[in-house]
Amino acid sequence: MTGFARADGSNERAQWVVEARSVNGKGRDLRCRLPAGLDGVEPAIRTAVEARLTRGNVNVAVNLTRLENAGALRINRDLLAQVLELARDIGGPDAPPPAIDTLLSVRGVIDSAEPRETEEDRQALEQAIAATVATAIDRLVEARTGEGAHLAAVLLDHLAEIERLTDAAAATSSLQPEALRAKLRGQIQALLDAVPPVAEDRLAQEAALLISKADVREELDRLRAHISQARTMLRDGGAVGRRLDFLCQEFNREANTLCSKSADVELTRIGMELKAVIEQFREQVQNIE
């Protein structure tokens, strides 16, 4: 399932933004992008994602800005002395001293006296970022839930179409009792009239095979059972993507058997249309958790 979420935070030393994205995936794959020195945040990210998401390719990025300007400016006097000594060497003892603005423009003469970060500071920063990550994941779940509600409606529409086609298959004239009996009588009579004659045990086997191939009621009953099971999964909610994935295989199995048994143009047409709708259902199932 796709989704995007963003959360930010700050303390007296830094500001940060957490962005969480997810796209469709059969399993759960997490990738983290963290600032240097904050690898300790990754376990918290993994814990938050694994607790809330079971499927999808998830990317979590943390962008950190340290408040460097909070430190006081200081002059690097050792470097300044070296610059003055070099100026005297080049200009000679009678040369005027360099201008102040020229000296201050030399890289490194003025820098920011950054406050020293302790281990406690680092740990506090990681904990604060981890809390922001949890907020971002919560918002990502909300976004995915909204998409899931839309997909559930789409899947229910597909199930309604599968049910309609199943009922249409059951209602075809070739599956009506009298049509089945007439078809079987003709096929068995052809076996009886065969030259050379078919042995009785072989005749019984062929008749049983013809009857089993002509009867697709089991396939239709299983299709209806699968439809009911899929609707129950969607109604109950939760992480049902993989179970629906398996159910799609069962839908396909019954539709393929229906087509292979069919000796009627109308029933074959319905079976092919049924397979097309099942494939559409399967494609949408790939998008849910």
C-alpha positions as CSV (number, residue, x, y, z in Angstrom):
1,M,0.0,0.0,0.0
2,T,1.2,3.5,-0.8
3,G,1.4,6.4,1.6
4,F,3.4,9.4,2.8
5,A,3.8,11.1,6.1
6,R,5.9,13.8,7.6
7,A,6.7,14.9,11.2
8,D,9.2,17.3,12.7
9,G,10.8,18.1,16.0
10,S,13.5,20.2,17.6
11,N,15.4,20.9,20.8
12,E,18.0,23.5,21.9
13,R,20.7,21.9,19.8
14,A,19.0,20.8,16.5
15,Q,15.9,20.6,14.3
16,W,14.9,17.5,12.4
17,V,12.2,16.3,9.9
18,V,11.2,12.7,9.5
19,E,9.6,11.6,6.2
20,A,8.0,8.1,5.8
21,R,7.0,6.6,2.5
22,S,5.6,3.3,1.5
23,V,4.8,1.6,-1.9
24,N,3.3,-1.7,-2.8
25,G,5.4,-4.8,-2.0
26,K,4.7,-8.5,-1.4
27,G,6.6,-8.5,1.8
28,R,7.9,-5.9,4.2
29,D,11.2,-4.1,3.2
30,L,12.5,-1.2,5.2
31,R,15.2,1.2,4.2
32,C,16.5,4.0,6.5
33,R,18.4,7.2,5.6
34,L,20.0,8.7,8.7
35,P,22.4,11.6,9.3
36,A,26.0,10.6,10.2
37,G,26.4,9.7,13.8
38,L,22.8,8.9,14.5
39,D,22.8,5.2,13.6
40,G,21.4,4.5,17.0
41,V,18.0,5.7,15.8
42,E,17.6,2.8,13.3
43,P,16.5,0.1,15.8
44,A,13.8,2.4,17.0
45,I,12.6,2.9,13.4
46,R,12.6,-0.8,12.7
47,T,10.6,-1.4,15.9
48,A,8.0,1.2,15.0
49,V,7.6,-0.1,11.4
50,E,7.5,-3.8,12.4
51,A,4.9,-3.1,15.1
52,R,2.5,-1.3,12.7
53,L,3.2,-2.5,9.1
54,T,3.3,-6.0,7.7
55,R,3.6,-5.4,4.0
56,G,5.1,-2.8,1.6
57,N,8.4,-1.2,0.7
58,V,8.9,1.4,3.4
59,N,11.5,4.3,3.3
60,V,12.2,6.4,6.4
61,A,14.4,9.5,6.0
62,V,15.6,11.7,8.8
63,N,17.0,15.2,7.9
64,L,18.8,16.9,10.7
65,T,19.9,20.5,11.0
66,R,22.2,21.3,13.9
67,L,21.9,24.8,15.4
68,E,25.5,25.8,14.9
69,N,24.8,29.5,15.1
70,A,24.0,29.1,18.8
71,G,27.7,28.9,19.5
72,A,29.7,32.1,20.2
73,L,32.2,33.4,17.6
74,R,35.9,33.1,18.5
75,I,39.2,34.1,17.0
76,N,41.8,31.5,16.3
77,R,44.7,33.5,17.7
78,D,47.4,30.9,16.7
79,L,46.3,31.1,13.1
80,L,46.1,34.9,13.2
81,A,49.7,35.1,14.6
82,Q,50.9,32.9,11.7
83,V,49.1,35.2,9.2
84,L,50.7,38.3,10.6
85,E,54.2,36.7,10.7
86,L,53.8,35.7,7.1
87,A,52.7,39.2,6.1
88,R,55.8,40.7,7.8
89,D,58.0,38.1,6.0
90,I,56.6,39.1,2.6
91,G,56.3,42.8,3.1
92,G,59.4,43.5,5.2
93,P,59.7,45.2,8.5
94,D,58.6,48.6,7.1
95,A,55.4,47.4,5.5
96,P,52.1,48.5,7.0
97,P,50.2,45.8,8.9
98,P,47.3,44.2,7.0
99,A,43.8,45.7,7.4
100,I,41.6,44.1,10.0
101,D,38.9,43.1,7.5
102,T,41.5,41.4,5.4
103,L,42.8,39.4,8.4
104,L,39.3,38.4,9.5
105,S,38.4,37.2,6.0
106,V,41.1,34.5,6.1
107,R,39.5,31.1,6.4
108,G,39.7,29.7,9.9
109,V,40.6,33.0,11.7
110,I,37.0,33.3,12.8
111,D,34.9,30.2,13.6
112,S,32.0,29.2,15.7
113,A,32.7,27.9,19.2
114,E,30.4,24.9,19.0
115,P,29.2,23.5,22.3
116,R,30.7,20.1,22.9
117,E,28.2,17.3,22.5
118,T,28.3,14.7,25.3
119,E,27.1,11.1,25.2
120,E,24.0,12.1,27.2
121,D,23.3,14.9,24.6
122,R,23.5,12.4,21.8
123,Q,21.3,9.8,23.5
124,A,18.7,12.5,24.3
125,L,18.7,13.6,20.6
126,E,18.2,10.0,19.4
127,Q,15.3,9.5,21.8
128,A,13.7,12.7,20.7
129,I,14.1,11.8,17.0
130,A,12.7,8.3,17.7
131,A,9.6,9.9,19.2
132,T,9.1,11.9,16.0
133,V,9.6,8.8,14.0
134,A,6.8,7.1,15.9
135,T,4.5,10.0,15.1
136,A,5.5,9.8,11.4
137,I,4.7,6.1,11.3
138,D,1.3,6.7,12.9
139,R,0.5,9.2,10.2
140,L,1.7,6.8,7.5
141,V,-0.6,4.1,8.9
142,E,-3.5,6.6,8.8
143,A,-2.7,7.4,5.1
144,R,-2.6,3.7,4.2
145,T,-5.8,3.1,6.1
146,G,-7.6,5.7,4.0
147,E,-6.3,4.1,0.8
148,G,-7.3,0.6,2.2
149,A,-10.9,1.7,2.6
150,H,-11.0,2.8,-1.0
151,L,-9.4,-0.5,-2.2
152,A,-11.8,-2.6,-0.1
153,A,-14.7,-1.0,-2.0
154,V,-13.0,-1.8,-5.3
155,L,-12.4,-5.4,-4.2
156,L,-16.0,-5.9,-3.1
157,D,-17.1,-4.7,-6.5
158,H,-14.9,-7.3,-8.1
159,L,-16.3,-10.0,-5.8
160,A,-19.8,-9.0,-6.8
161,E,-18.9,-9.4,-10.5
162,I,-17.3,-12.8,-9.8
163,E,-20.5,-13.8,-8.0
164,R,-22.7,-12.6,-10.9
165,L,-20.6,-14.6,-13.4
166,T,-20.7,-17.7,-11.2
167,D,-24.5,-17.5,-11.1
168,A,-24.6,-16.9,-14.8
169,A,-22.5,-20.1,-15.3
170,A,-24.8,-22.1,-13.2
171,A,-27.8,-20.8,-15.2
172,T,-26.5,-21.7,-18.6
173,S,-28.7,-24.1,-20.6
174,S,-25.9,-26.6,-21.0
175,L,-25.8,-27.2,-17.2
176,Q,-29.6,-27.8,-16.8
177,P,-30.4,-31.3,-15.7
178,E,-32.3,-32.3,-18.9
179,A,-29.5,-31.0,-21.1
180,L,-26.9,-32.9,-19.1
181,R,-28.8,-36.1,-19.3
182,A,-29.3,-35.8,-23.0
183,K,-25.6,-35.1,-23.5
184,L,-24.6,-38.0,-21.4
185,R,-27.0,-40.4,-23.1
186,G,-25.6,-39.4,-26.5
187,Q,-22.0,-39.9,-25.3
188,I,-22.7,-43.3,-23.7
189,Q,-24.6,-44.5,-26.8
190,A,-21.6,-43.6,-28.9
191,L,-19.4,-45.8,-26.6
192,L,-21.9,-48.6,-26.9
193,D,-21.9,-48.3,-30.8
194,A,-18.2,-48.3,-31.0
195,V,-16.4,-50.9,-33.2
196,P,-14.9,-53.0,-31.8
197,P,-17.3,-53.0,-28.8
198,V,-16.0,-51.4,-25.6
199,A,-15.6,-53.8,-22.7
200,E,-18.0,-53.4,-19.9
201,D,-15.4,-52.4,-17.3
202,R,-14.0,-49.9,-19.8
203,L,-17.5,-48.7,-20.6
204,A,-18.1,-48.0,-16.8
205,Q,-14.8,-46.1,-16.5
206,E,-15.6,-43.9,-19.6
207,A,-19.1,-43.3,-18.4
208,A,-17.9,-42.2,-15.0
209,L,-15.3,-39.9,-16.6
210,L,-17.9,-38.3,-18.9
211,I,-20.2,-37.7,-15.9
212,S,-17.4,-36.1,-13.8
213,K,-16.4,-33.8,-16.7
214,A,-19.9,-32.8,-17.4
215,D,-20.6,-31.8,-13.8
216,V,-19.1,-28.4,-12.7
217,R,-21.3,-28.0,-9.7
218,E,-18.4,-28.6,-7.4
219,E,-16.3,-25.8,-9.0
220,L,-19.3,-23.4,-8.8
221,D,-19.9,-24.3,-5.1
222,R,-16.2,-23.7,-4.3
223,L,-16.3,-20.4,-6.1
224,R,-19.2,-19.3,-4.0
225,A,-17.4,-20.4,-0.8
226,H,-14.3,-18.4,-1.8
227,I,-16.4,-15.3,-2.5
228,S,-18.0,-15.6,1.0
229,Q,-14.5,-16.1,2.6
230,A,-13.1,-13.1,0.8
231,R,-16.0,-10.9,1.9
232,T,-15.5,-12.0,5.5
233,M,-11.8,-11.1,5.4
234,L,-12.5,-7.7,4.0
235,R,-15.2,-7.1,6.6
236,D,-13.0,-8.2,9.5
237,G,-10.1,-6.1,8.4
238,G,-6.5,-6.4,9.5
239,A,-3.5,-7.6,7.5
240,V,-5.3,-9.9,5.0
241,G,-3.2,-9.2,1.9
242,R,-1.3,-12.5,1.9
243,R,-4.4,-14.6,2.7
244,L,-6.3,-12.9,-0.1
245,D,-3.3,-13.6,-2.3
246,F,-3.7,-17.3,-1.6
247,L,-7.4,-17.1,-2.2
248,C,-6.8,-15.7,-5.6
249,Q,-4.9,-18.9,-6.5
250,E,-8.0,-20.9,-5.5
251,F,-10.3,-18.6,-7.6
252,N,-8.1,-19.2,-10.6
253,R,-8.0,-23.0,-10.0
254,E,-11.8,-23.2,-10.1
255,A,-12.1,-20.9,-13.1
256,N,-9.5,-22.9,-15.1
257,T,-11.2,-26.2,-14.2
258,L,-14.6,-24.7,-15.3
259,C,-13.2,-23.7,-18.7
260,S,-11.4,-27.1,-19.2
261,K,-14.7,-29.0,-18.5
262,S,-16.8,-26.8,-20.6
263,A,-18.1,-28.1,-24.0
264,D,-20.5,-25.2,-24.4
265,V,-19.6,-21.9,-26.1
266,E,-21.6,-19.8,-23.6
267,L,-20.1,-21.5,-20.6
268,T,-16.6,-21.1,-22.0
269,R,-17.3,-17.4,-22.6
270,I,-18.4,-16.9,-19.0
271,G,-15.4,-18.9,-17.8
272,M,-13.0,-16.6,-19.7
273,E,-14.7,-13.5,-18.4
274,L,-14.5,-14.9,-14.9
275,K,-10.8,-15.4,-15.2
276,A,-10.4,-11.8,-16.4
277,V,-12.2,-10.4,-13.3
278,I,-10.3,-12.7,-11.0
279,E,-7.0,-11.3,-12.4
280,Q,-8.2,-7.8,-11.8
281,F,-9.1,-8.8,-8.2
282,R,-5.6,-10.3,-7.8
283,E,-3.9,-7.2,-9.1
284,Q,-5.7,-5.0,-6.5
285,V,-4.9,-7.5,-3.7
286,Q,-1.2,-6.8,-4.3
287,N,-1.9,-3.2,-3.1
288,I,-3.2,-4.1,0.3
289,E,-1.5,-5.0,3.5
